Amino acid sequence: MMEALSARIAATGGRAEAGAAGAEEEAGAEGEAAGPSFASAGDDEIAASLTRSIDGLARGEGAPGGEAAAPLGASELRALIYAKYGKTHDVSFVRRDIPGKSLVSLNIMWLHLEQRSFPLSERAYMEKLEGVCLMLDMLGETARVRTFLGEPARARNGMPARPVVGTAVSITFELAQEVVEEWFGSGYL
């Protein structure tokens, strides 16, 4: 996942910064504070925006949500999951739409790296965790995930304390609808 993103950014070369500058000038000319939406942005604008966001996170500026938590790395996330559940469980983002609201959660799945039937190699698992960590940092949800994984495992809302076959443990985020649609699509995939 990260290799594909890096390749895409490298393929745009120096055009990314020029494209972003043009987009910023257009937004400024129209009096808009925000640039184009993700859906209408070109590769150059997306690459430039990601580069600026990653650079900002590296400088400790925090995420767009205003939470200035230190970036979460794949090794730390793996260690937190293992410390809480005793296994290196798989994780995935899930969007659920209910009338009038969209919910986004990070699900800690019942599948884990220690299973012989686990579909990912250790390297692929760590790459996936890097992508998840990047997304958490961009959404400003790093502190929530660290806090949740630092607490003892306990049952919540009738759900089990630990992931079991067919049932994941969810960390639900409170995101604005615009953020949900920008990062997780319009819901009609």
C-alpha positions in Angstrom: 0.0 0.0 0.0 2.7 2.5 1.0 4.9 1.4 -1.9 2.1 2.1 -4.3 1.5 5.5 -2.8 5.2 6.3 -2.9 5.5 5.2 -6.5 2.5 7.4 -7.4 4.0 10.4 -5.7 7.4 9.8 -7.3 5.7 9.4 -10.7 4.3 12.9 -10.4 7.8 14.3 -9.9 8.0 18.1 -9.6 4.6 18.6 -11.1 3.0 17.9 -7.7 4.1 21.2 -6.1 3.2 23.2 -9.2 -0.3 21.6 -9.3 -0.8 22.3 -5.6 0.2 25.9 -6.0 -2.2 26.3 -8.9 -5.0 24.8 -6.8 -4.2 27.1 -3.9 -4.3 30.1 -6.2 -7.7 29.1 -7.6 -9.1 28.6 -4.1 -7.7 31.9 -3.0 -9.2 33.7 -6.1 -12.6 32.2 -5.3 -12.4 33.2 -1.7 -12.5 29.6 -0.5 -10.4 28.5 2.5 -10.4 24.8 1.4 -8.9 23.4 -1.8 -10.8 21.1 -4.1 -12.4 18.0 -2.7 -10.7 14.6 -2.9 -13.1 13.4 -5.5 -12.5 16.2 -7.9 -8.7 16.6 -7.3 -6.1 15.3 -9.7 -3.2 13.1 -8.9 -0.9 16.1 -8.6 -3.1 17.9 -6.0 -3.5 14.7 -4.0 0.2 14.0 -4.0 1.0 17.5 -3.0 -1.6 17.5 -0.2 -0.4 14.2 1.1 3.2 15.5 1.1 2.3 18.6 2.9 0.3 16.7 5.5 3.0 14.1 6.1 5.6 16.9 6.4 3.3 18.7 8.9 3.0 15.5 10.9 6.7 14.9 10.9 7.2 18.5 12.2 4.7 17.7 15.0 2.0 20.0 13.8 -0.7 17.5 14.4 -3.6 16.4 12.2 -6.4 18.4 10.7 -8.7 17.5 13.6 -6.4 19.6 15.8 -5.2 16.8 18.0 -1.4 17.2 18.3 -0.6 13.6 19.3 2.7 12.1 18.3 2.4 10.0 15.1 1.6 6.4 15.6 4.0 3.9 14.0 3.3 0.3 12.8 5.6 -1.2 15.4 3.9 0.7 18.2 0.4 -0.2 17.0 1.4 -3.8 16.7 2.8 -3.7 20.3 -0.3 -2.1 21.6 -2.6 -4.7 20.0 -0.4 -7.5 21.3 -0.2 -6.1 24.8 -4.0 -5.8 25.0 -5.1 -9.1 23.3 -2.0 -11.4 23.4 -2.1 -11.7 19.6 -1.2 -9.5 16.7 -4.7 -9.1 15.3 -5.6 -7.7 11.9 -7.2 -4.3 11.7 -9.4 -2.5 9.2 -11.4 0.6 8.8 -15.2 0.2 8.4 -17.8 2.7 7.4 -21.4 2.1 8.5 -24.2 4.4 7.3 -27.3 4.8 9.4 -30.1 7.3 8.6 -28.7 10.8 9.0 -25.2 9.7 10.1 -22.1 7.8 9.0 -19.9 6.0 11.5 -16.3 5.1 10.9 -14.5 2.6 13.1 -11.2 0.9 13.3 -12.0 -2.8 13.7 -9.7 -5.1 15.5 -10.4 -8.4 13.6 -10.4 -11.9 14.9 -7.8 -12.9 12.4 -4.2 -12.7 13.7 -0.7 -13.0 12.4 0.0 -16.1 14.5 -2.6 -18.2 12.6 -1.2 -20.5 9.9 -4.2 -19.5 7.7 -3.6 -15.7 8.1 -3.5 -14.3 4.5 -0.7 -11.8 5.0 3.0 -12.2 5.5 4.6 -10.4 8.4 6.0 -7.8 6.0 2.6 -7.2 4.3 1.0 -7.0 7.8 3.4 -4.3 8.9 2.9 -2.4 5.6 -0.9 -2.5 6.2 -0.4 -1.2 9.8 1.8 1.7 8.4 -1.1 2.6 6.2 -3.6 2.4 9.0 -1.3 4.5 11.2 -1.0 7.2 8.5 -4.7 7.3 8.2 -5.2 7.6 12.0 -2.7 10.4 12.1 -4.4 12.2 9.2 -7.8 11.9 10.9 -6.4 13.0 14.3 -7.5 9.8 16.0 -4.1 8.6 17.2 -4.7 9.5 20.9 -8.1 7.8 20.9 -6.6 4.6 19.6 -3.6 4.7 22.0 -6.0 5.3 24.9 -8.4 2.5 23.9 -5.6 0.0 23.4 -3.9 1.0 26.6 -7.1 0.2 28.7 -7.8 -3.3 29.9 -9.9 -5.4 27.5 -13.6 -5.3 28.7 -17.0 -6.0 27.1 -18.8 -3.0 25.8 -22.3 -2.6 24.6 -23.0 -6.3 24.6 -19.9 -7.0 22.5 -17.1 -9.3 23.7 -14.0 -8.0 25.3 -11.7 -9.6 22.7 -12.1 -10.3 19.0 -13.8 -13.7 18.5 -14.5 -15.5 15.2 -17.1 -13.3 13.3 -17.0 -10.4 15.8 -14.5 -7.6 15.8 -13.8 -5.1 18.5 -14.5 -1.6 17.2 -12.9 1.8 18.0 -15.5 4.3 16.8 -14.5 7.8 15.7 -16.5 10.9 15.8 -15.8 12.5 12.4 -17.6 15.3 10.5 -19.7 14.0 7.6 -17.5 15.9 5.2 -14.4 14.1 6.5 -16.1 10.7 6.3 -17.1 11.4 2.6 -13.7 12.7 1.7 -11.7 9.8 3.2 -14.1 6.9 3.0 -16.2 7.7 -0.1 -19.8 8.6 -0.6 -21.0 5.3 0.8 -22.0 3.9 -2.6 -19.0 1.7 -3.5 
